[in-house]
């Protein structure tokens, strides 16, 4: 029986979710090894990357960073 377009989309979404969970796990492990201030900056970068990955508007996060590079 052929896979429907909806099933293909669902399979792709599930695969992307699994990949995201794996990457998030790696990022958490990295953050756990960092000193507090570096961990905070790392978390901000991860949050910004996530925001952009889900289609968020860069203008909405401008100026929210505690570091100098915005």
VENUR-V425888 format. One record per residue. N is the residue number from 1. RES is the residue in three letters. SS is DSSP state (hx for helix, st for strand, lp for the rest). NEAR is the number of other C-alpha atoms within 8 Angstrom. Layout:
BEGIN
((N | RES | SS | NEAR) (N | RES | SS | NEAR))
END
This chain:
BEGIN
((1 | UNK | lp | 2) (2 | UNK | lp | 3) (3 | UNK | lp | 6) (4 | UNK | lp | 6) (5 | UNK | hx | 6) (6 | UNK | hx | 6) (7 | UNK | hx | 8) (8 | UNK | hx | 9) (9 | UNK | hx | 8) (10 | UNK | hx | 8) (11 | UNK | hx | 8) (12 | UNK | hx | 8) (13 | UNK | hx | 8) (14 | UNK | hx | 8) (15 | UNK | hx | 8) (16 | UNK | hx | 8) (17 | UNK | hx | 8) (18 | UNK | hx | 8) (19 | UNK | hx | 8) (20 | UNK | hx | 8) (21 | UNK | hx | 8) (22 | UNK | hx | 8) (23 | UNK | hx | 8) (24 | UNK | hx | 8) (25 | UNK | hx | 8) (26 | UNK | hx | 8) (27 | UNK | hx | 8) (28 | UNK | hx | 8) (29 | UNK | hx | 8) (30 | UNK | hx | 8) (31 | UNK | hx | 10) (32 | UNK | hx | 7) (33 | UNK | lp | 6) (34 | UNK | lp | 8) (35 | UNK | lp | 6) (36 | UNK | hx | 6) (37 | UNK | hx | 6) (38 | UNK | hx | 8) (39 | UNK | hx | 11) (40 | UNK | hx | 8) (41 | UNK | hx | 10) (42 | UNK | hx | 9) (43 | UNK | hx | 9) (44 | UNK | hx | 9) (45 | UNK | hx | 8) (46 | UNK | hx | 8) (47 | UNK | hx | 8) (48 | UNK | hx | 9) (49 | UNK | hx | 8) (50 | UNK | hx | 8) (51 | UNK | hx | 10) (52 | UNK | hx | 10) (53 | UNK | hx | 7) (54 | UNK | lp | 6) (55 | UNK | lp | 6) (56 | UNK | lp | 8) (57 | UNK | lp | 8) (58 | UNK | hx | 7) (59 | UNK | hx | 5) (60 | UNK | hx | 6) (61 | UNK | hx | 9) (62 | UNK | lp | 8) (63 | UNK | lp | 5) (64 | UNK | lp | 6) (65 | UNK | lp | 9) (66 | UNK | lp | 5) (67 | UNK | lp | 6) (68 | UNK | lp | 5) (69 | UNK | lp | 3) (70 | UNK | lp | 7))
END
